[in-house]
Amino acid sequence: MPIYEYVCQKCNVRFSIFQHIHASKHNTACPKCDSEDVKKVISACSCASGTKSASSTPAPSTHSSGRG
């Protein structure tokens, strides 16, 4: 399930919640004041993999030594 971020319109608390992809804000309540007047906000996303990224691995040398 994805993580969504909301901001409470009543107490202005920003919170994250695991939620089914088809869930709506009407199924969401603020964890601080229990208000259902919440607004979904745009948040950063993150992806992880089990391999090193290309930016952390040095590229192989492509220049020749002039011998040959």
Secondary structure, DSSP 4 states (H G I P E B T S, - for coil): --EEEEEETTT--EEEEE--TT--GGG---TTT--S-EEEE--------SS--GGGSPPPP----S--
